[in-house]
């Protein structure tokens, strides 16, 4: 991909960057947006479950589950007419 930027040499380049022209300064945003009222802040991540309520599965249990799953999702064998 080739990108070419064409600039009119008769016009002077802007003194500020594009970010400064588009986005307001961070300090101006903090002053204009009040942080009072509305919905209360919630903590990050919530509560994690402590401990594991499920019993450990053996390799045989996992193999049996896999066999049941593959048998139930396998396409039906074509029948001879």
C-alpha positions as CSV (number, residue, x, y, z in Angstrom):
1,X,0.0,0.0,0.0
2,X,1.3,3.4,-0.9
3,X,0.2,6.5,0.9
4,X,1.1,9.9,-0.5
5,X,0.4,13.2,1.3
6,X,0.0,16.2,-0.9
7,X,0.6,19.6,0.8
8,X,-0.1,23.0,-0.7
9,X,3.3,24.8,-0.4
10,X,1.6,28.2,-0.5
11,X,-0.3,27.5,2.8
12,X,1.7,27.4,6.0
13,X,1.6,24.2,8.1
14,X,-0.6,24.3,11.2
15,X,1.3,25.3,14.4
16,X,-0.4,22.7,16.6
17,X,-0.8,18.9,16.2
18,X,-4.0,17.2,15.1
19,X,-4.5,15.8,18.6
20,X,-4.4,19.3,20.1
21,X,-6.9,20.6,17.6
22,X,-9.4,17.7,18.0
23,X,-9.3,16.6,21.6
24,X,-9.7,19.0,24.5
25,X,-6.9,19.1,27.1
26,X,-7.3,16.5,29.9
27,X,-7.4,19.2,32.6
28,X,-10.3,21.0,30.8
29,X,-12.3,17.7,30.6
30,X,-11.8,17.1,34.4
31,X,-13.0,20.6,35.2
32,X,-16.1,20.4,33.1
33,X,-17.4,17.0,34.1
34,X,-18.6,16.9,37.6
35,X,-18.1,13.6,39.5
36,X,-21.1,13.9,41.8
37,X,-24.5,12.3,41.7
38,X,-25.5,9.5,39.4
39,X,-24.7,5.9,39.8
40,X,-22.2,4.9,42.5
41,X,-18.9,3.5,41.4
42,X,-18.5,-0.2,41.5
43,X,-15.3,-2.0,42.5
44,X,-13.2,-3.7,39.9
45,X,-13.7,-7.4,39.3
46,X,-16.4,-8.1,41.8
47,X,-16.0,-11.0,44.2
48,X,-14.3,-14.1,43.2
49,X,-15.6,-17.5,44.2
50,X,-13.5,-19.1,46.9
51,X,-13.0,-22.8,46.6
52,X,-14.2,-25.2,44.0
53,X,-17.7,-26.7,44.7
54,X,-17.4,-29.2,41.9
55,X,-15.8,-32.6,42.5
56,X,-12.7,-33.5,40.6
57,X,-13.4,-35.6,37.5
58,X,-11.3,-38.6,36.7
59,X,-9.9,-39.3,33.2
60,X,-12.5,-42.1,32.8
61,X,-15.3,-39.6,33.6
62,X,-13.9,-37.1,31.0
63,X,-13.5,-39.9,28.4
64,X,-17.1,-41.0,28.9
65,X,-18.4,-37.4,28.5
66,X,-16.4,-37.1,25.3
67,X,-17.8,-40.3,23.9
68,X,-21.4,-39.2,24.7
69,X,-20.8,-35.9,23.1
70,X,-19.3,-37.2,19.9
71,X,-22.0,-39.9,19.6
72,X,-24.7,-37.3,20.0
73,X,-23.2,-34.8,17.5
74,X,-22.0,-37.3,14.9
75,X,-23.9,-37.2,11.6
76,X,-26.2,-40.1,10.9
77,X,-24.6,-42.9,8.8
78,X,-26.1,-43.1,5.3
79,X,-28.5,-46.0,4.8
80,X,-28.3,-48.2,1.8
81,X,-31.5,-48.1,-0.4
